[in-house]
Amino acid sequence: LFARTVYEGEAIIEGIEAVLISSWEETEKITKLNKVPVLVDPKGSCIKKLSPTVLVDAILAKRNLGTRINQAPLVIGLGPGFTAEEDVDVVIETKRGHNLGRVYYHGQAAPDTGVPGEVGGESKRRLLRAPAEGKIIPIHKIGDLVKTEEVIAEIGGVPLKAEISGVLRGLIYPQSWVTRGMKVGDIDPRGIREYCFTVSDKARSLGGAVLEAICANLNKK
């Protein structure tokens, strides 16, 4: 949900406010206001300038896009694509199930299987993938209850239909250009609307794991 800050300038989730900034120099000012600064920086150019004590790669790309173990005193990578003690100090398990949130100080997280984790008994069918290339024109918005075969959006003039009933929990920002087969959203079969606007169980688990790794590292020093 914080991602919409990039388009709208700000976002609030469970009382925590994120604010879009235009340069790394603004981070200290925003942080002092107890807000989360959001900076668009695809190359990570600000990392060296900010000189962080802890660097967390939570891109969840299922591969390492360039994070290095020497970029901060403690470097943490979430999910597959990282190797603890090689390109990061710590790896966090992101696969749903028994080991979700597990902290690895050696080796890697579980490899990507290409099969999404189950939510409410649904796996692949809960994901929404673009049926064509083009701009996405939403018909429904996040939080809407939808039914099987209902049209969620149009992409390049082609309807994107729900494969299951539930609540529309995620949807890529309107007018975004997408490619065929790209994941553009998901449906939560549990149908509980408030889940769309609060921190998820998975996000809370991963956040706790990152905090655990940070505290463990600080206690060593």
C-alpha positions in Angstrom: 0.0 0.0 0.0 2.9 2.4 0.6 3.7 2.0 -3.1 0.9 4.4 -4.0 3.0 7.1 -2.3 5.0 7.3 -5.5 1.9 8.4 -7.4 -0.1 10.3 -4.8 2.7 11.9 -2.7 1.6 10.3 0.6 -0.1 7.2 2.1 -1.1 6.2 5.6 -1.3 2.5 6.8 -2.3 1.8 10.4 -1.3 5.3 11.5 2.1 5.2 9.8 2.5 7.9 7.2 4.8 7.7 4.2 5.8 10.8 2.2 7.4 11.0 -1.2 10.7 12.9 -1.3 12.7 14.1 -4.3 16.2 13.8 -3.0 18.1 11.8 -0.3 18.8 15.1 1.6 15.2 15.2 2.7 15.3 11.9 4.6 16.4 13.3 7.9 13.8 16.0 7.9 10.9 13.5 7.2 12.3 10.9 9.7 12.3 13.5 12.5 8.6 14.0 11.8 8.1 10.2 12.5 7.2 9.7 8.9 8.6 7.2 6.3 10.5 8.9 3.5 9.9 7.3 0.1 12.5 8.0 -2.6 12.4 6.7 -6.2 16.0 5.5 -6.8 16.2 2.5 -9.2 20.0 2.4 -9.1 20.3 2.8 -5.3 22.5 5.9 -5.8 21.5 7.3 -2.4 22.8 4.3 -0.4 26.4 5.5 -0.4 25.4 9.0 0.4 23.1 8.0 3.3 25.7 5.5 4.7 23.1 3.4 6.5 24.0 1.1 9.5 21.5 -1.4 8.2 20.5 -2.0 4.5 17.4 -4.2 3.8 16.8 -5.4 0.3 13.0 -6.1 0.4 12.4 -5.8 -3.4 11.3 -9.4 -3.5 12.5 -9.8 -7.0 13.4 -13.5 -6.3 17.0 -12.6 -7.4 19.7 -10.2 -6.4 19.5 -7.0 -8.5 22.8 -5.6 -7.2 22.9 -5.6 -3.4 26.4 -6.1 -2.0 27.5 -7.2 1.5 29.9 -4.2 1.7 27.2 -1.6 1.3 26.5 -1.3 5.1 27.7 -2.9 8.4 24.6 -5.1 8.3 23.0 -6.1 5.0 19.7 -8.2 4.9 18.1 -9.8 1.9 14.5 -11.0 1.8 13.7 -14.2 -0.2 15.6 -16.3 -2.8 18.5 -14.8 -4.7 20.7 -14.0 -1.8 23.4 -16.1 0.0 24.2 -15.2 3.6 27.9 -14.5 4.2 28.4 -13.9 0.5 26.3 -11.1 -1.0 24.4 -10.3 2.3 24.9 -10.9 6.0 21.5 -12.3 6.7 18.7 -13.9 4.6 15.0 -13.9 5.6 12.7 -16.7 4.4 9.7 -15.3 2.5 8.0 -18.5 1.4 4.6 -19.0 3.1 4.5 -22.0 5.5 6.4 -23.3 8.5 9.7 -21.4 7.8 8.2 -18.0 6.9 10.2 -15.3 8.6 13.1 -17.6 9.5 16.5 -15.9 9.8 19.4 -17.5 8.0 22.9 -16.6 8.9 24.3 -19.2 6.4 23.1 -20.3 3.0 19.9 -19.3 1.2 16.1 -19.1 1.5 13.9 -21.7 -0.3 14.1 -21.4 -4.1 11.3 -19.9 -6.1 8.9 -22.6 -7.3 6.8 -20.3 -9.4 3.8 -21.4 -7.4 2.2 -18.7 -5.1 1.5 -19.6 -1.5 -2.0 -20.6 -0.5 -4.4 -18.0 0.9 -7.8 -19.3 1.9 -7.2 -22.5 0.1 -6.3 -20.8 -3.2 -2.9 -20.5 -4.9 -2.5 -19.7 -8.6 -6.1 -18.8 -9.2 -6.0 -15.9 -6.8 -3.4 -14.1 -8.9 -4.5 -11.7 -11.6 -2.3 -11.7 -14.7 -2.5 -9.4 -17.7 -4.3 -11.1 -20.6 -2.6 -8.6 -23.1 -0.1 -5.8 -23.3 -1.2 -2.3 -22.8 -2.5 0.2 -20.2 -4.6 -1.1 -17.4 -8.0 0.5 -17.0 -9.5 -0.6 -13.7 -13.2 -1.3 -13.4 -13.0 -2.4 -9.8 -10.8 -0.9 -7.0 -8.9 -2.5 -4.1 -11.4 -3.5 -1.4 -14.3 -4.4 -3.8 -16.0 -7.8 -3.5 -15.8 -9.6 -6.8 -17.2 -12.8 -8.2 -15.8 -15.5 -10.5 -15.7 -14.4 -14.1 -16.4 -10.8 -13.2 -14.3 -8.2 -15.2 -11.8 -6.5 -12.9 -10.1 -4.3 -15.5 -9.4 -3.9 -19.2 -5.9 -4.1 -20.6 -5.3 -3.2 -24.3 -9.1 -3.6 -24.8 -9.0 -7.2 -23.4 -11.1 -7.9 -20.2 -9.2 -9.2 -17.2 -11.6 -11.6 -15.3 -11.5 -13.0 -11.8 -11.0 -16.8 -11.6 -12.3 -16.9 -8.0 -14.7 -14.9 -5.8 -13.3 -12.8 -3.0 -12.1 -9.3 -2.2 -9.8 -7.4 -4.6 -6.7 -7.1 -2.4 -4.2 -5.8 -4.8 -4.2 -4.1 -8.2 -1.5 -2.3 -10.1 -1.9 1.5 -10.3 -4.4 2.7 -12.9 -3.0 3.6 -16.4 0.2 1.6 -15.7 1.7 -0.1 -18.9 1.9 -3.9 -18.4 3.0 -6.8 -20.5 1.1 -10.0 -21.2 1.3 -12.5 -18.3 2.5 -9.9 -15.9 1.1 -10.1 -12.3 -1.1 -7.1 -11.9 -3.2 -7.9 -8.8 -4.7 -10.6 -6.5 -7.9 -11.7 -5.0 -8.3 -12.7 -1.3 -10.8 -15.6 -1.2 -11.4 -15.0 2.5 -13.4 -11.9 1.5 -12.4 -9.7 4.5 -12.2 -6.1 3.3 -10.2 -4.7 6.2 -7.3 -7.0 5.3 -6.7 -4.8 2.2 -5.8 -1.7 4.3 -3.8 -3.2 7.1 -0.4 -4.9 7.4 -0.7 -8.5 6.2 0.3 -11.5 8.3 3.2 -12.1 5.9 4.5 -8.6 6.0 4.3 -8.5 9.8 6.2 -11.8 10.0 8.9 -10.5 7.6 9.2 -7.2 9.5 9.6 -9.0 12.8 12.3 -11.2 11.3 14.2 -8.1 10.0 14.0 -6.6 13.5 15.2 -9.9 15.0 18.2 -9.9 12.8 19.0 -6.2 13.6 18.7 -6.7 17.3 20.8 -9.9 17.2 23.5 -8.0 15.3 23.5 -5.0 17.7 23.8 -7.3 20.7 27.0 -8.7 19.2 28.6 -5.3 19.4 
